[in-house]
Amino acid sequence: HDGAQFPVASGRMAFTTDSYVVQPAFFPGGNIGKLAVCGTVNDLAMNGAVPQYLSCGLILEEGLPFDELETILSTMSDMAKLANVQIVTGDTKVVKKGEVDKIYINTAGIGMIPDGINIGPNVVKPNMDIILSGSIGDHSIAVMGERFGLELSDSVKTDCAPLNHMVHAVLNAVGPQVALLRDPTRGGVGTVLKEIAEQSQVGIKVEESKFIIHDEVRSVCDILGYDPLYLANEGKCIFVVEPSVTNRVLDILHDFPEGREATHIGVTMDKNIGKVGLQTSIGGVRLVDLLGEDQVPRIC
């Protein structure tokens, strides 16, 4: 899953850690610092936890301009305030020029899981609904456009954002009916759905027509040969919920900027265990497998 869950004296805690090596460090709508805070906050939220405290480890290349470092740290501060978390400890190391690419960041985070929340692949059952909180591929295309010097529309930006407030609005309303939360980062929605099917021992059927792919993202994918189903997203969430609360979850998500494009994309099934079928727009069914190799390396 996106982090560890374990009992402590006052209840249950989630703990996660991640490292960020995105290249380039700055891209439309964000930078590596925004990724580091939002990614860790979101991993805690995917465990049903309320994010509270983060650590920050910096590995810096000799010669990194101070103004770039200050911008990254300022962004981390802004995102921490937005997510209502505190960065409470950290470390900095500087290595020789060429030993890292400007800056790498490691963050870890902890948060408490409220009573009544039980999030995990083991909770997923057949005949549950799958909801995706918005469009796919935006982050990867924003980063790749910057990396390759493509002249893209100003509307192409990372979707990176802290999702904890949106997620907990859902959990506060219908928490016991939410079985699983996942953020489709590396490997994209396709890989995450396949992992859910295998880990939860269910079949999954999703509809291609329900996925939202912005025109600019689709165009770049056509040019570069990318499959948007496998592109990383940094501000999206997959919910697996009881059908009785699907409409309520969608209503809650639509009230948040990060969830205004949320859609019901599919269902879990008691057949075709471990498999994901994508109902295509022309009526066929395409099997969705794990991403064999990273089509967009160093994306986060």
N, C-alpha and C positions, 0 to 999 in steps of 0.2 A: 504494500500500500504506500501512501505518500508520507508515512511516518510511523513511529512506534507508539503504541498505546499501552499504558501500564498503570496499576493502582498505586496511589500514594495515600498518606494518612488522611488527607482531606477530600479524597475522591479518586478521579482518574485523570491522568495527564497524557498529553501527546508531546512527542519530541521528534524534531526533524532536523536534517542538515542537508546542505546543497552547496555546490561550487559553481561559479559562473566564469566563463571564459569567452563570452560572445565576442565576435570579431566582425565589424569594428565595435569599439566600446561606446560610440555615439551613433545613433540612428534616429530616423524620424519618429518623434513622439517620446523619446526616452534615451536612456543610457544604461550601462551595466549596473549602476547603483540602484536604479529603479527596478531592474530585474531582480537584484539580490534581495531587496526587502519584500517586494510583492510576491516573488516566488516562494519565499519561506513562509510568509503570512498565509498564502494560499494553501500550501501543503498542510499547515496546521488546521486551516478551515476545512480541508477535505477529510480530516479525521473527526470533524464535528467539534473541534476545540475552539475556545476563544483565545486567539493569540495574545500573548502578554509580553514576553521578553525575547530579545534577539541578541546574538553575538555577531561580531564582524571581524573576520581575518582578512587582511590585505597583503597581497604579494605584488610588489611594484617593481617595474623595470627601471634600472638606473637611467636617468634622463627624462622620466615622465614629467611633463610640464606641470608646475604647481597649480596653474589655473584649471587644468583638466581635472586634477585630483580634487580641488576645491568644489568644482561643479558637481562631480560625482557624489561627494560627501554631502553637499547641500541637498541634492536630490534624494539621497537616502534619508536625510532628516525630514524632508517634506513628506515622503511616503510613509515614514514611521508615524508621523503626526496624523496623517490621513487615515491610517489603519488603526490608530490608537494603541500603538505598541511602543516599547522603549528598547533602545539599543544600549545594553548595560555593561558589556565587556567586549574586549577585542584585542587584536594584535596586528602589528605591521612588520613586514620584512621587505628589504630591498635587495634585489639580486642584480648580477651584472647584466649589462646590455646584451640582448639577444637570448637570455635565459628564460624570459617570459615575453609575451606580447603586450607590452604596456602595463596592464593591470589584470590580475585575477582576484576574485573575491570569494571567500567562503563565509556563509552565514549558517547559524543554527538557531532554532527557536523552540520555545516551550509555551504551552497553554493548557488550561484546564478544560476538561470535557464536561459539559453540564449533565446533571442527572437526567436519565430518560433518553439520552442520545446513544445510539448503538450503531455505528457506521463501520461497515466492513464487507468484503466479498461474501462472507459466510451468511450474511443476512439477506442476500438477494435470492428471490424465489422466481419460479415461472409466473408469467402473466402480470409482470410489473411494467410500468411505463418508463421510457427513457426520454429525458428532456435535456436539450443542449441550450446553453444560455445565450448563444448568439452566433455570429458569423465565424467562419474558419479561415485560417491562412494569413490573416492580416500581419501578424508579428513576423513570420518568416519572410514574407515578401518585402516588408519594410526594411528588414536587415539585409536581405540579399540585394535589394535595389541600391542601398548605400554601399554595399561591399563591391558591387560590380559597376558603380557609377551610372546606373540607369536613371534616365529622366522620367520619374514617375509623378503622377498627380499628387498635389499636396494632401489629398484625402487619404493617401496610403500611409498609415502610421501604425506603430505597434499597438496592440490591444492591451498591453501590460497595465494591470490595475490590481489593487488589493480587493479581493472578493469577500472578505470576512463579514462585512456588514450585510451584504446581500444574502450570503449563505445563512447567516444567523437570523435574518428576518424570516427565511423559510423554516429553519429549524425551530424557531420560537413559536411558529404557527402550527406546524405539522411534523415536528421532529420525530416522533415514534413511527411515522409512516414513510420516513426517508431511510432507505436501506444502504445506499452507497453514494459517495461523492468522489469524483475524480476530475483533476484538471488536465486536459489533453495537451501537455507540453511536448517534449521530445517524442517523436513518433506519431503525433497528432491523434485525431479522433479515431482513425482506423485501428491503430495499435492499441489504444486504450480499450476500445470495444472488444477487441480480440482477447485482451488480458482479462477483462471482466467475464467474458464467456467461459474462459478456461478456469479461472480462479473460482468462479461461482457455480460452475457446472450447470450452466443453462445454455440454451441457444438464444441467439439474438437476431432479430430482423429489423432493419432500418430502411427508410425510404429516401432515395437520392433526392427527390423533389423537396424534401423538408429541410435539407441543408442550405444555409444561406452562405453564398460565396459572392463577395462584391465583384463587380465587373472588372475593376482594375486588377484584382487578385487573380481572377480567372484568366485575364489576358496575359499576365506575366507567366502564369503556369503553362499556358499554351505555348508561349515563346521558349521557355526554358525547359519544358518537358517535365514539370513537377506535377504530382498528384496532390491536390489540396487536401484530400482526406488524410494525408500523412504529414502535413505541415504543422509545425509547432505553433501553439497558441499560448499566450501568457496572461490572458484575461478572460478565459472561458471555463465553464464548469459543466460536467455531465452529472445529472441527478438520476438515480433509479428510485422510483417512488411507487407507492400503492396507487392504482388507478383512481381510487376514490378522491385523491387529493390533487390530481394532475392539474385540473383547471385552476385550483386555488394557488398552486405553486407558480403556474404561468402568470397569474394576475400579480402575484408578489414580485416576480422577476421583472415584469414589464414596468414596474414603478421605479426601477433603478436604471441609470444610464448603461451600466454594464450588462443588463439583462433585457433591454428593450426589444431585442430581436430573438428572444428565447422561443424555441419551438419544440413540439413533441415529435421526436424523430423516429421512435420505434418502440419495440416491446421485447421482453424476455419470454422464452418459450421452454416447454418441457421436452422438446425434441431437438435433433441436430446439436446435441450437447457439445459445447466448446467451439461452436462454429458461429460465424457472423455472416448473414446474408444481406446484401445491399440490393433492394428492389430498384432497378434502374428506370429511368424515364421512358425507355422504350419497351418496358414490360418484362425484361429478363431479370435474373438474379445473379449477382456477382459475389463470389466468396471473398471476404475481406480477411487477410492474414496479417501477421506481424510484419512490420517494416524490416526487410531483409538487411538493409544497410541505411545509414543516415544520409538521405538525399540532400539534406541541408546541414552540413557540419558546423559546429561552433555557433549555434543559433541562440544559446542561452548560457 
